[in-house]
Amino acid sequence: MGFGGISIWQLLIILLIVVMLFGTKRLKGLGSDLGDAIKGFRKSMDSGEAEKPAVEDPKGQTIDAQAHKVEEPAKKD
């Protein structure tokens, strides 16, 4: 038995049908594109962790204000 009840022979038949439908050239292109996408994703994840911006502590920058209740304007008919 293979993967989840699928035998090796069934997997080979499925692989043969996929190769016949798409061709080896197209499958090779899809595989290389997928590999490049995964490499780019990993590279961006690694560089994203290294370049985290430091949070600046704004010292001496406070706002001095008071809150006022705003009355709604009277509706015009």
All heavy atoms as a GROMACS GRO file, in nm:
protein
  581
    1MET      N    1   0.082  -0.118   0.000
    1MET     CA    2   0.000   0.000   0.000
    1MET      C    3   0.086   0.124   0.000
    1MET      O    4   0.188   0.129   0.064
    1MET     CB    5  -0.087   0.001   0.124
    1MET     CG    6  -0.225  -0.042   0.092
    1MET     SD    7  -0.355   0.020   0.182
    1MET     CE    8  -0.471  -0.086   0.100
    2GLY      N    9   0.041   0.223  -0.069
    2GLY     CA   10   0.116   0.347  -0.080
    2GLY      C   11   0.062   0.453   0.016
    2GLY      O   12   0.042   0.428   0.134
    3PHE      N   13   0.034   0.569  -0.037
    3PHE     CA   14  -0.008   0.683   0.042
    3PHE      C   15  -0.160   0.683   0.054
    3PHE      O   16  -0.230   0.702  -0.044
    3PHE     CB   17   0.038   0.813  -0.024
    3PHE     CG   18   0.186   0.818  -0.046
    3PHE    CD1   19   0.240   0.790  -0.170
    3PHE    CD2   20   0.270   0.850   0.058
    3PHE    CE1   21   0.376   0.794  -0.190
    3PHE    CE2   22   0.406   0.855   0.039
    3PHE     CZ   23   0.459   0.827  -0.085
    4GLY      N   24  -0.210   0.662   0.173
    4GLY     CA   25  -0.354   0.670   0.197
    4GLY      C   26  -0.435   0.570   0.119
    4GLY      O   27  -0.544   0.601   0.073
    5GLY      N   28  -0.384   0.452   0.096
    5GLY     CA   29  -0.458   0.349   0.025
    5GLY      C   30  -0.436   0.350  -0.126
    5GLY      O   31  -0.499   0.275  -0.198
    6ILE      N   32  -0.349   0.438  -0.175
    6ILE     CA   33  -0.319   0.444  -0.318
    6ILE      C   34  -0.189   0.368  -0.340
    6ILE      O   35  -0.088   0.398  -0.277
    6ILE     CB   36  -0.305   0.590  -0.367
    6ILE    CG1   37  -0.436   0.665  -0.346
    6ILE    CG2   38  -0.267   0.593  -0.514
    6ILE    CD1   39  -0.429   0.812  -0.380
    7SER      N   40  -0.191   0.273  -0.432
    7SER     CA   41  -0.071   0.192  -0.455
    7SER      C   42   0.028   0.267  -0.546
    7SER      O   43  -0.005   0.370  -0.606
    7SER     CB   44  -0.109   0.059  -0.519
    7SER     OG   45  -0.152   0.080  -0.653
    8ILE      N   46   0.147   0.215  -0.554
    8ILE     CA   47   0.251   0.273  -0.638
    8ILE      C   48   0.207   0.272  -0.785
    8ILE      O   49   0.232   0.368  -0.859
    8ILE     CB   50   0.384   0.196  -0.619
    8ILE    CG1   51   0.433   0.208  -0.476
    8ILE    CG2   52   0.489   0.243  -0.717
    8ILE    CD1   53   0.473   0.348  -0.434
    9TRP      N   54   0.141   0.166  -0.827
    9TRP     CA   55   0.098   0.156  -0.967
    9TRP      C   56  -0.005   0.264  -1.000
    9TRP      O   57  -0.001   0.323  -1.109
    9TRP     CB   58   0.042   0.017  -0.997
    9TRP     CG   59   0.150  -0.086  -0.991
    9TRP    CD1   60   0.168  -0.180  -0.895
    9TRP    CD2   61   0.258  -0.102  -1.083
    9TRP    NE1   62   0.280  -0.254  -0.920
    9TRP    CE2   63   0.338  -0.208  -1.036
    9TRP    CE3   64   0.296  -0.036  -1.200
    9TRP    CZ2   65   0.452  -0.251  -1.101
    9TRP    CZ3   66   0.410  -0.079  -1.266
    9TRP    CH2   67   0.487  -0.185  -1.216
   10GLN      N   68  -0.094   0.294  -0.909
   10GLN     CA   69  -0.193   0.400  -0.932
   10GLN      C   70  -0.125   0.536  -0.941
   10GLN      O   71  -0.161   0.620  -1.024
   10GLN     CB   72  -0.299   0.398  -0.822
   10GLN     CG   73  -0.389   0.277  -0.828
   10GLN     CD   74  -0.476   0.263  -0.707
   10GLN    OE1   75  -0.442   0.313  -0.599
   10GLN    NE2   76  -0.588   0.192  -0.723
   11LEU      N   77  -0.026   0.559  -0.856
   11LEU     CA   78   0.050   0.684  -0.863
   11LEU      C   79   0.124   0.698  -0.995
   11LEU      O   80   0.129   0.807  -1.054
   11LEU     CB   81   0.148   0.693  -0.746
   11LEU     CG   82   0.087   0.716  -0.608
   11LEU    CD1   83   0.195   0.707  -0.501
   11LEU    CD2   84   0.018   0.849  -0.602
   12LEU      N   85   0.182   0.588  -1.044
   12LEU     CA   86   0.253   0.592  -1.172
   12LEU      C   87   0.158   0.619  -1.288
   12LEU      O   88   0.193   0.693  -1.381
   12LEU     CB   89   0.329   0.460  -1.194
   12LEU     CG   90   0.452   0.439  -1.105
   12LEU    CD1   91   0.511   0.300  -1.128
   12LEU    CD2   92   0.556   0.545  -1.131
   13ILE      N   93   0.040   0.563  -1.284
   13ILE     CA   94  -0.058   0.589  -1.390
   13ILE      C   95  -0.102   0.735  -1.388
   13ILE      O   96  -0.112   0.799  -1.494
   13ILE     CB   97  -0.179   0.493  -1.375
   13ILE    CG1   98  -0.135   0.350  -1.407
   13ILE    CG2   99  -0.293   0.535  -1.466
   13ILE    CD1  100  -0.238   0.245  -1.375
   14ILE      N  101  -0.125   0.789  -1.271
   14ILE     CA  102  -0.162   0.931  -1.259
   14ILE      C  103  -0.049   1.019  -1.310
   14ILE      O  104  -0.072   1.117  -1.384
   14ILE     CB  105  -0.199   0.965  -1.113
   14ILE    CG1  106  -0.328   0.894  -1.075
   14ILE    CG2  107  -0.212   1.115  -1.093
   14ILE    CD1  108  -0.362   0.903  -0.928
   15LEU      N  109   0.074   0.986  -1.275
   15LEU     CA  110   0.190   1.063  -1.322
   15LEU      C  111   0.200   1.057  -1.474
   15LEU      O  112   0.227   1.159  -1.539
   15LEU     CB  113   0.317   1.011  -1.256
   15LEU     CG  114   0.447   1.079  -1.298
   15LEU    CD1  115   0.447   1.225  -1.255
   15LEU    CD2  116   0.567   1.006  -1.239
   16LEU      N  117   0.179   0.941  -1.532
   16LEU     CA  118   0.185   0.925  -1.677
   16LEU      C  119   0.078   1.009  -1.746
   16LEU      O  120   0.105   1.076  -1.847
   16LEU     CB  121   0.168   0.776  -1.714
   16LEU     CG  122   0.170   0.744  -1.862
   16LEU    CD1  123   0.309   0.772  -1.919
   16LEU    CD2  124   0.129   0.600  -1.886
   17ILE      N  125  -0.043   1.011  -1.691
   17ILE     CA  126  -0.151   1.092  -1.749
   17ILE      C  127  -0.118   1.241  -1.741
   17ILE      O  128  -0.139   1.316  -1.837
   17ILE     CB  129  -0.285   1.061  -1.679
   17ILE    CG1  130  -0.328   0.918  -1.713
   17ILE    CG2  131  -0.392   1.161  -1.719
   17ILE    CD1  132  -0.446   0.870  -1.633
   18VAL      N  133  -0.063   1.286  -1.628
   18VAL     CA  134  -0.027   1.427  -1.612
   18VAL      C  135   0.082   1.465  -1.712
   18VAL      O  136   0.077   1.572  -1.775
   18VAL     CB  137   0.018   1.455  -1.467
   18VAL    CG1  138   0.083   1.591  -1.454
   18VAL    CG2  139  -0.101   1.444  -1.373
   19VAL      N  140   0.182   1.379  -1.730
   19VAL     CA  141   0.290   1.407  -1.825
   19VAL      C  142   0.235   1.412  -1.967
   19VAL      O  143   0.274   1.497  -2.047
   19VAL     CB  144   0.403   1.301  -1.811
   19VAL    CG1  145   0.502   1.310  -1.927
   19VAL    CG2  146   0.475   1.320  -1.679
   20MET      N  147   0.142   1.322  -2.000
   20MET     CA  148   0.084   1.322  -2.133
   20MET      C  149   0.000   1.447  -2.158
   20MET      O  150  -0.001   1.501  -2.269
   20MET     CB  151  -0.001   1.197  -2.154
   20MET     CG  152   0.083   1.071  -2.171
   20MET     SD  153  -0.010   0.916  -2.177
   20MET     CE  154  -0.143   0.950  -2.285
   21LEU      N  155  -0.069   1.496  -2.055
   21LEU     CA  156  -0.153   1.616  -2.073
   21LEU      C  157  -0.070   1.743  -2.085
   21LEU      O  158  -0.096   1.827  -2.172
   21LEU     CB  159  -0.251   1.629  -1.955
   21LEU     CG  160  -0.368   1.533  -1.953
   21LEU    CD1  161  -0.448   1.550  -1.824
   21LEU    CD2  162  -0.458   1.557  -2.073
   22PHE      N  163   0.026   1.760  -1.997
   22PHE     CA  164   0.099   1.886  -1.991
   22PHE      C  165   0.233   1.884  -2.063
   22PHE      O  166   0.283   1.988  -2.105
   22PHE     CB  167   0.121   1.929  -1.845
   22PHE     CG  168  -0.007   1.959  -1.773
   22PHE    CD1  169  -0.054   1.873  -1.675
   22PHE    CD2  170  -0.081   2.071  -1.802
   22PHE    CE1  171  -0.171   1.899  -1.607
   22PHE    CE2  172  -0.199   2.099  -1.736
   22PHE     CZ  173  -0.245   2.012  -1.638
   23GLY      N  174   0.296   1.771  -2.073
   23GLY     CA  175   0.428   1.763  -2.135
   23GLY      C  176   0.538   1.791  -2.035
   23GLY      O  177   0.519   1.863  -1.937
   24THR      N  178   0.654   1.734  -2.063
   24THR     CA  179   0.764   1.747  -1.968
   24THR      C  180   0.820   1.888  -1.964
   24THR      O  181   0.864   1.935  -1.859
   24THR     CB  182   0.877   1.649  -2.005
   24THR    OG1  183   0.918   1.673  -2.140
   24THR    CG2  184   0.832   1.506  -1.990
   25LYS      N  185   0.816   1.960  -2.076
   25LYS     CA  186   0.872   2.095  -2.080
   25LYS      C  187   0.790   2.190  -1.991
   25LYS      O  188   0.845   2.269  -1.915
   25LYS     CB  189   0.874   2.146  -2.224
   25LYS     CG  190   0.958   2.267  -2.245
   25LYS     CD  191   0.973   2.296  -2.392
   25LYS     CE  192   1.080   2.399  -2.416
   25LYS     NZ  193   1.099   2.426  -2.557
   26ARG      N  194   0.658   2.179  -2.001
   26ARG     CA  195   0.573   2.266  -1.920
   26ARG      C  196   0.583   2.230  -1.772
   26ARG      O  197   0.585   2.318  -1.686
   26ARG     CB  198   0.428   2.254  -1.966
   26ARG     CG  199   0.336   2.342  -1.886
   26ARG     CD  200   0.195   2.331  -1.935
   26ARG     NE  201   0.171   2.443  -2.026
   26ARG     CZ  202   0.057   2.461  -2.091
   26ARG    NH1  203  -0.040   2.373  -2.080
   26ARG    NH2  204   0.040   2.565  -2.167
   27LEU      N  205   0.590   2.101  -1.741
   27LEU     CA  206   0.604   2.060  -1.600
   27LEU      C  207   0.737   2.107  -1.542
   27LEU      O  208   0.744   2.148  -1.426
   27LEU     CB  209   0.591   1.909  -1.587
   27LEU     CG  210   0.451   1.852  -1.608
   27LEU    CD1  211   0.455   1.700  -1.602
   27LEU    CD2  212   0.353   1.907  -1.508
   28LYS      N  213   0.843   2.104  -1.623
   28LYS     CA  214   0.973   2.152  -1.576
   28LYS      C  215   0.967   2.302  -1.548
   28LYS      O  216   1.020   2.350  -1.449
   28LYS     CB  217   1.081   2.121  -1.680
   28LYS     CG  218   1.218   2.164  -1.639
   28LYS     CD  219   1.321   2.133  -1.746
   28LYS     CE  220   1.458   2.182  -1.706
   28LYS     NZ  221   1.557   2.163  -1.812
   29GLY      N  222   0.900   2.375  -1.636
   29GLY     CA  223   0.885   2.520  -1.616
   29GLY      C  224   0.804   2.551  -1.492
   29GLY      O  225   0.838   2.642  -1.415
   30LEU      N  226   0.696   2.475  -1.470
   30LEU     CA  227   0.616   2.496  -1.350
   30LEU      C  228   0.695   2.466  -1.224
   30LEU      O  229   0.686   2.538  -1.124
   30LEU     CB  230   0.490   2.409  -1.355
   30LEU     CG  231   0.381   2.451  -1.452
   30LEU    CD1  232   0.271   2.345  -1.456
   30LEU    CD2  233   0.323   2.584  -1.414
   31GLY      N  234   0.774   2.360  -1.228
   31GLY     CA  235   0.856   2.324  -1.112
   31GLY      C  236   0.960   2.429  -1.080
   31GLY      O  237   0.980   2.466  -0.964
   32SER      N  238   1.026   2.482  -1.182
   32SER     CA  239   1.128   2.583  -1.158
   32SER      C  240   1.066   2.714  -1.110
   32SER      O  241   1.121   2.782  -1.024
   32SER     CB  242   1.214   2.606  -1.283
   32SER     OG  243   1.134   2.658  -1.386
   33ASP      N  244   0.948   2.750  -1.165
   33ASP     CA  245   0.880   2.871  -1.119
   33ASP      C  246   0.837   2.858  -0.973
   33ASP      O  247   0.850   2.952  -0.896
   33ASP     CB  248   0.758   2.899  -1.205
   33ASP     CG  249   0.795   2.946  -1.345
   33ASP    OD1  250   0.911   2.985  -1.366
   33ASP    OD2  251   0.705   2.943  -1.433
   34LEU      N  252   0.788   2.741  -0.937
   34LEU     CA  253   0.749   2.718  -0.799
   34LEU      C  254   0.869   2.724  -0.705
   34LEU      O  255   0.863   2.784  -0.597
   34LEU     CB  256   0.678   2.582  -0.785
   34LEU     CG  257   0.628   2.545  -0.647
   34LEU    CD1  258   0.520   2.640  -0.602
   34LEU    CD2  259   0.576   2.402  -0.648
   35GLY      N  260   0.981   2.667  -0.747
   35GLY     CA  261   1.103   2.672  -0.666
   35GLY      C  262   1.153   2.814  -0.647
   35GLY      O  263   1.194   2.853  -0.538
   36ASP      N  264   1.149   2.895  -0.756
   36ASP     CA  265   1.191   3.035  -0.745
   36ASP      C  266   1.100   3.114  -0.651
   36ASP      O  267   1.146   3.199  -0.576
   36ASP     CB  268   1.192   3.100  -0.883
   36ASP     CG  269   1.302   3.048  -0.972
   36ASP    OD1  270   1.400   2.988  -0.919
   36ASP    OD2  271   1.292   3.065  -1.095
   37ALA      N  272   0.970   3.084  -0.657
   37ALA     CA  273   0.876   3.155  -0.570
   37ALA      C  274   0.903   3.121  -0.424
   37ALA      O  275   0.899   3.210  -0.337
   37ALA     CB  276   0.733   3.119  -0.608
   38ILE      N  277   0.931   2.995  -0.395
   38ILE     CA  278   0.959   2.955  -0.256
   38ILE      C  279   1.090   3.018  -0.207
   38ILE      O  280   1.098   3.066  -0.094
   38ILE     CB  281   0.964   2.801  -0.245
   38ILE    CG1  282   0.823   2.744  -0.267
   38ILE    CG2  283   1.019   2.757  -0.110
   38ILE    CD1  284   0.819   2.593  -0.277
   39LYS      N  285   1.192   3.021  -0.294
   39LYS     CA  286   1.318   3.084  -0.255
   39LYS      C  287   1.299   3.233  -0.226
   39LYS      O  288   1.354   3.287  -0.131
   39LYS     CB  289   1.422   3.067  -0.366
   39LYS     CG  290   1.480   2.928  -0.376
   39LYS     CD  291   1.579   2.920  -0.490
   39LYS     CE  292   1.626   2.778  -0.513
   39LYS     NZ  293   1.715   2.767  -0.628
   40GLY      N  294   1.222   3.300  -0.311
   40GLY     CA  295   1.197   3.442  -0.290
   40GLY      C  296   1.120   3.468  -0.161
   40GLY      O  297   1.148   3.565  -0.089
   41PHE      N  298   1.024   3.382  -0.132
   41PHE     CA  299   0.947   3.397  -0.008
   41PHE      C  300   1.036   3.379   0.114
   41PHE      O  301   1.031   3.458   0.209
   41PHE     CB  302   0.833   3.295  -0.007
   41PHE     CG  303   0.750   3.300   0.117
   41PHE    CD1  304   0.660   3.402   0.137
   41PHE    CD2  305   0.762   3.200   0.213
   41PHE    CE1  306   0.582   3.406   0.252
   41PHE    CE2  307   0.686   3.203   0.327
   41PHE     CZ  308   0.596   3.307   0.347
   42ARG      N  309   1.121   3.276   0.111
   42ARG     CA  310   1.211   3.252   0.224
   42ARG      C  311   1.309   3.368   0.242
   42ARG      O  312   1.338   3.410   0.354
   42ARG     CB  313   1.288   3.123   0.204
   42ARG     CG  314   1.205   3.000   0.228
   42ARG     CD  315   1.288   2.875   0.213
   42ARG     NE  316   1.207   2.756   0.233
   42ARG     CZ  317   1.248   2.634   0.209
   42ARG    NH1  318   1.371   2.614   0.165
   42ARG    NH2  319   1.170   2.532   0.230
   43LYS      N  320   1.358   3.421   0.131
   43LYS     CA  321   1.454   3.532   0.137
   43LYS      C  322   1.389   3.656   0.196
   43LYS      O  323   1.447   3.724   0.279
   43LYS     CB  324   1.508   3.561  -0.003
   43LYS     CG  325   1.612   3.668  -0.007
   43LYS     CD  326   1.665   3.688  -0.147
   43LYS     CE  327   1.768   3.797  -0.152
   43LYS     NZ  328   1.814   3.823  -0.288
   44SER      N  329   1.265   3.684   0.156
   44SER     CA  330   1.196   3.801   0.210
   44SER      C  331   1.162   3.784   0.357
   44SER      O  332   1.164   3.880   0.433
   44SER     CB  333   1.070   3.831   0.129
   44SER     OG  334   0.976   3.728   0.145
   45MET      N  335   1.130   3.661   0.398
   45MET     CA  336   1.102   3.637   0.540
   45MET      C  337   1.228   3.654   0.624
   45MET      O  338   1.224   3.711   0.732
   45MET     CB  339   1.046   3.497   0.560
   45MET     CG  340   0.907   3.476   0.503
   45MET     SD  341   0.783   3.582   0.576
   45MET     CE  342   0.775   3.515   0.741
   46ASP      N  343   1.342   3.606   0.574
   46ASP     CA  344   1.467   3.620   0.648
   46ASP      C  345   1.510   3.765   0.656
   46ASP      O  346   1.554   3.813   0.760
   46ASP     CB  347   1.578   3.536   0.584
   46ASP     CG  348   1.554   3.387   0.602
   46ASP    OD1  349   1.476   3.349   0.693
   46ASP    OD2  350   1.612   3.308   0.526
   47SER      N  351   1.499   3.840   0.546
   47SER     CA  352   1.542   3.979   0.547
   47SER      C  353   1.445   4.066   0.626
   47SER      O  354   1.483   4.167   0.681
   47SER     CB  355   1.556   4.032   0.404
   47SER     OG  356   1.429   4.039   0.341
   48GLY      N  357   1.319   4.027   0.633
   48GLY     CA  358   1.221   4.102   0.709
   48GLY      C  359   1.249   4.098   0.857
   48GLY      O  360   1.227   4.195   0.928
   49GLU      N  361   1.297   3.984   0.908
   49GLU     CA  362   1.328   3.974   1.050
   49GLU      C  363   1.454   4.052   1.084
   49GLU      O  364   1.466   4.107   1.192
   49GLU     CB  365   1.347   3.827   1.088
   49GLU     CG  366   1.218   3.747   1.083
   49GLU     CD  367   1.239   3.601   1.114
   49GLU    OE1  368   1.355   3.561   1.138
   49GLU    OE2  369   1.141   3.527   1.114
   50ALA      N  370   1.548   4.060   0.993
   50ALA     CA  371   1.674   4.128   1.020
   50ALA      C  372   1.657   4.280   1.016
   50ALA      O  373   1.730   4.353   1.081
   50ALA     CB  374   1.780   4.086   0.920
   51GLU      N  375   1.558   4.330   0.942
   51GLU     CA  376   1.543   4.473   0.923
   51GLU      C  377   1.422   4.529   0.997
   51GLU      O  378   1.356   4.619   0.948
   51GLU     CB  379   1.530   4.504   0.773
   51GLU     CG  380   1.651   4.465   0.693
   51GLU     CD  381   1.630   4.485   0.544
   51GLU    OE1  382   1.527   4.544   0.506
   51GLU    OE2  383   1.715   4.444   0.467
   52LYS      N  384   1.393   4.478   1.114
   52LYS     CA  385   1.281   4.530   1.191
   52LYS      C  386   1.315   4.672   1.238
   52LYS      O  387   1.422   4.694   1.295
   52LYS     CB  388   1.252   4.442   1.313
   52LYS     CG  389   1.180   4.314   1.278
   52LYS     CD  390   1.143   4.239   1.403
   52LYS     CE  391   1.071   4.112   1.368
   52LYS     NZ  392   1.039   4.034   1.487
   53PRO      N  393   1.227   4.766   1.213
   53PRO     CA  394   1.256   4.903   1.258
   53PRO      C  395   1.243   4.913   1.409
   53PRO      O  396   1.154   4.853   1.470
   53PRO     CB  397   1.148   4.986   1.188
   53PRO     CG  398   1.038   4.891   1.161
   53PRO     CD  399   1.103   4.758   1.140
   54ALA      N  400   1.334   4.986   1.466
   54ALA     CA  401   1.331   5.007   1.611
   54ALA      C  402   1.220   5.107   1.644
   54ALA      O  403   1.200   5.205   1.574
   54ALA     CB  404   1.465   5.059   1.659
   55VAL      N  405   1.149   5.082   1.749
   55VAL     CA  406   1.042   5.172   1.791
   55VAL      C  407   1.107   5.288   1.865
   55VAL      O  408   1.180   5.270   1.961
   55VAL     CB  409   0.941   5.098   1.882
   55VAL    CG1  410   0.834   5.194   1.930
   55VAL    CG2  411   0.881   4.981   1.809
   56GLU      N  412   1.078   5.408   1.817
   56GLU     CA  413   1.137   5.527   1.878
   56GLU      C  414   1.050   5.571   1.995
   56GLU      O  415   0.928   5.571   1.988
   56GLU     CB  416   1.148   5.639   1.775
   56GLU     CG  417   1.243   5.607   1.662
   56GLU     CD  418   1.250   5.721   1.563
   56GLU    OE1  419   1.211   5.834   1.598
   56GLU    OE2  420   1.294   5.696   1.452
   57ASP      N  421   1.115   5.609   2.104
   57ASP     CA  422   1.044   5.658   2.221
   57ASP      C  423   1.037   5.810   2.210
   57ASP      O  424   1.138   5.879   2.225
   57ASP     CB  425   1.120   5.616   2.347
   57ASP     CG  426   1.042   5.650   2.473
   57ASP    OD1  427   0.920   5.670   2.462
   57ASP    OD2  428   1.104   5.653   2.580
   58PRO      N  429   0.920   5.864   2.182
   58PRO     CA  430   0.908   6.010   2.166
   58PRO      C  431   0.912   6.081   2.301
   58PRO      O  432   0.811   6.097   2.368
   58PRO     CB  433   0.774   6.028   2.097
   58PRO     CG  434   0.694   5.909   2.138
   58PRO     CD  435   0.793   5.798   2.158
   59LYS      N  436   1.029   6.122   2.343
   59LYS     CA  437   1.045   6.188   2.472
   59LYS      C  438   1.019   6.337   2.456
   59LYS      O  439   1.067   6.400   2.363
   59LYS     CB  440   1.186   6.166   2.526
   59LYS     CG  441   1.213   6.021   2.560
   59LYS     CD  442   1.350   6.001   2.616
   59LYS     CE  443   1.372   5.853   2.646
   59LYS     NZ  444   1.505   5.825   2.693
   60GLY      N  445   0.943   6.392   2.548
   60GLY     CA  446   0.917   6.534   2.546
   60GLY      C  447   0.812   6.576   2.444
   60GLY      O  448   0.794   6.694   2.421
   61GLN      N  449   0.743   6.483   2.383
   61GLN     CA  450   0.642   6.518   2.283
   61GLN      C  451   0.505   6.479   2.335
   61GLN      O  452   0.449   6.377   2.298
   61GLN     CB  453   0.671   6.446   2.151
   61GLN     CG  454   0.803   6.483   2.089
   61GLN     CD  455   0.829   6.405   1.961
   61GLN    OE1  456   0.748   6.324   1.920
   61GLN    NE2  457   0.941   6.431   1.899
   62THR      N  458   0.451   6.562   2.423
   62THR     CA  459   0.319   6.534   2.478
   62THR      C  460   0.221   6.637   2.425
   62THR      O  461   0.259   6.748   2.385
   62THR     CB  462   0.320   6.538   2.631
   62THR    OG1  463   0.365   6.668   2.672
   62THR    CG2  464   0.412   6.431   2.687
   63ILE      N  465   0.096   6.604   2.428
   63ILE     CA  466  -0.009   6.694   2.382
   63ILE      C  467  -0.084   6.744   2.505
   63ILE      O  468  -0.132   6.666   2.587
   63ILE     CB  469  -0.106   6.621   2.287
   63ILE    CG1  470  -0.030   6.575   2.163
   63ILE    CG2  471  -0.222   6.712   2.250
   63ILE    CD1  472  -0.114   6.490   2.071
   64ASP      N  473  -0.094   6.875   2.517
   64ASP     CA  474  -0.164   6.936   2.628
   64ASP      C  475  -0.295   6.992   2.574
   64ASP      O  476  -0.296   7.091   2.502
   64ASP     CB  477  -0.078   7.048   2.690
   64ASP     CG  478  -0.135   7.099   2.821
   64ASP    OD1  479  -0.218   7.027   2.880
   64ASP    OD2  480  -0.098   7.210   2.862
   65ALA      N  481  -0.407   6.926   2.607
   65ALA     CA  482  -0.536   6.968   2.554
   65ALA      C  483  -0.646   6.933   2.651
   65ALA      O  484  -0.626   6.859   2.747
   65ALA     CB  485  -0.561   6.900   2.420
   66GLN      N  486  -0.766   6.989   2.624
   66GLN     CA  487  -0.883   6.959   2.705
   66GLN      C  488  -0.991   6.903   2.613
   66GLN      O  489  -1.003   6.943   2.497
   66GLN     CB  490  -0.936   7.086   2.772
   66GLN     CG  491  -0.846   7.137   2.882
   66GLN     CD  492  -0.906   7.260   2.947
   66GLN    OE1  493  -0.983   7.331   2.887
   66GLN    NE2  494  -0.868   7.282   3.073
   67ALA      N  495  -1.073   6.817   2.669
   67ALA     CA  496  -1.183   6.760   2.592
   67ALA      C  497  -1.308   6.845   2.613
   67ALA      O  498  -1.337   6.889   2.725
   67ALA     CB  499  -1.208   6.617   2.635
   68HIS      N  500  -1.381   6.870   2.505
   68HIS     CA  501  -1.506   6.945   2.511
   68HIS      C  502  -1.615   6.863   2.446
   68HIS      O  503  -1.594   6.799   2.344
   68HIS     CB  504  -1.493   7.078   2.435
   68HIS     CG  505  -1.391   7.171   2.491
   68HIS    ND1  506  -1.414   7.247   2.603
   68HIS    CD2  507  -1.264   7.200   2.452
   68HIS    CE1  508  -1.305   7.319   2.629
   68HIS    NE2  509  -1.213   7.292   2.538
   69LYS      N  510  -1.736   6.868   2.506
   69LYS     CA  511  -1.849   6.798   2.448
   69LYS      C  512  -1.902   6.882   2.333
   69LYS      O  513  -1.923   7.002   2.347
   69LYS     CB  514  -1.958   6.775   2.551
   69LYS     CG  515  -2.072   6.697   2.501
   69LYS     CD  516  -2.174   6.668   2.609
   69LYS     CE  517  -2.288   6.586   2.551
   69LYS     NZ  518  -2.387   6.557   2.652
   70VAL      N  519  -1.925   6.816   2.221
   70VAL     CA  520  -1.974   6.886   2.102
   70VAL      C  521  -2.123   6.864   2.091
   70VAL      O  522  -2.169   6.750   2.090
   70VAL     CB  523  -1.902   6.836   1.975
   70VAL    CG1  524  -1.956   6.904   1.853
   70VAL    CG2  525  -1.753   6.854   1.988
   71GLU      N  526  -2.197   6.972   2.085
   71GLU     CA  527  -2.343   6.964   2.070
   71GLU      C  528  -2.375   6.942   1.922
   71GLU      O  529  -2.311   7.000   1.835
   71GLU     CB  530  -2.410   7.094   2.118
   71GLU     CG  531  -2.388   7.124   2.263
   71GLU     CD  532  -2.462   7.028   2.354
   71GLU    OE1  533  -2.571   6.982   2.316
   71GLU    OE2  534  -2.408   6.999   2.464
   72GLU      N  535  -2.475   6.858   1.898
   72GLU     CA  536  -2.517   6.835   1.760
   72GLU      C  537  -2.594   6.957   1.712
   72GLU      O  538  -2.677   7.011   1.787
   72GLU     CB  539  -2.602   6.709   1.750
   72GLU     CG  540  -2.522   6.582   1.774
   72GLU     CD  541  -2.604   6.459   1.744
   72GLU    OE1  542  -2.692   6.463   1.657
   72GLU    OE2  543  -2.579   6.357   1.809
   73PRO      N  544  -2.574   6.999   1.590
   73PRO     CA  545  -2.646   7.114   1.538
   73PRO      C  546  -2.795   7.081   1.524
   73PRO      O  547  -2.833   6.966   1.502
   73PRO     CB  548  -2.582   7.142   1.403
   73PRO     CG  549  -2.509   7.018   1.368
   73PRO     CD  550  -2.478   6.946   1.494
   74ALA      N  551  -2.877   7.182   1.534
   74ALA     CA  552  -3.021   7.162   1.520
   74ALA      C  553  -3.052   7.124   1.378
   74ALA      O  554  -2.996   7.179   1.282
   74ALA     CB  555  -3.095   7.291   1.558
   75LYS      N  556  -3.145   7.029   1.362
   75LYS     CA  557  -3.182   6.983   1.228
   75LYS      C  558  -3.273   7.084   1.162
   75LYS      O  559  -3.364   7.138   1.224
   75LYS     CB  560  -3.251   6.848   1.235
   75LYS     CG  561  -3.160   6.738   1.284
   75LYS     CD  562  -3.231   6.605   1.281
   75LYS     CE  563  -3.137   6.497   1.330
   75LYS     NZ  564  -3.203   6.365   1.332
   76LYS      N  565  -3.247   7.110   1.035
   76LYS     CA  566  -3.329   7.204   0.959
   76LYS      C  567  -3.436   7.126   0.885
   76LYS      O  568  -3.407   7.025   0.823
   76LYS     CB  569  -3.244   7.281   0.859
   76LYS     CG  570  -3.141   7.369   0.926
   76LYS     CD  571  -3.061   7.443   0.824
   76LYS     CE  572  -2.953   7.527   0.890
   76LYS     NZ  573  -2.870   7.595   0.793
   77ASP      N  574  -3.560   7.175   0.892
   77ASP     CA  575  -3.670   7.108   0.821
   77ASP      C  576  -3.691   7.165   0.686
   77ASP      O  577  -3.676   7.268   0.645
   77ASP     CB  578  -3.800   7.116   0.902
   77ASP     CG  579  -3.788   7.030   1.028
   77ASP    OD1  580  -3.717   6.929   1.024
   77ASP    OD2  581  -3.853   7.068   1.128
   0.00000   0.00000   0.00000
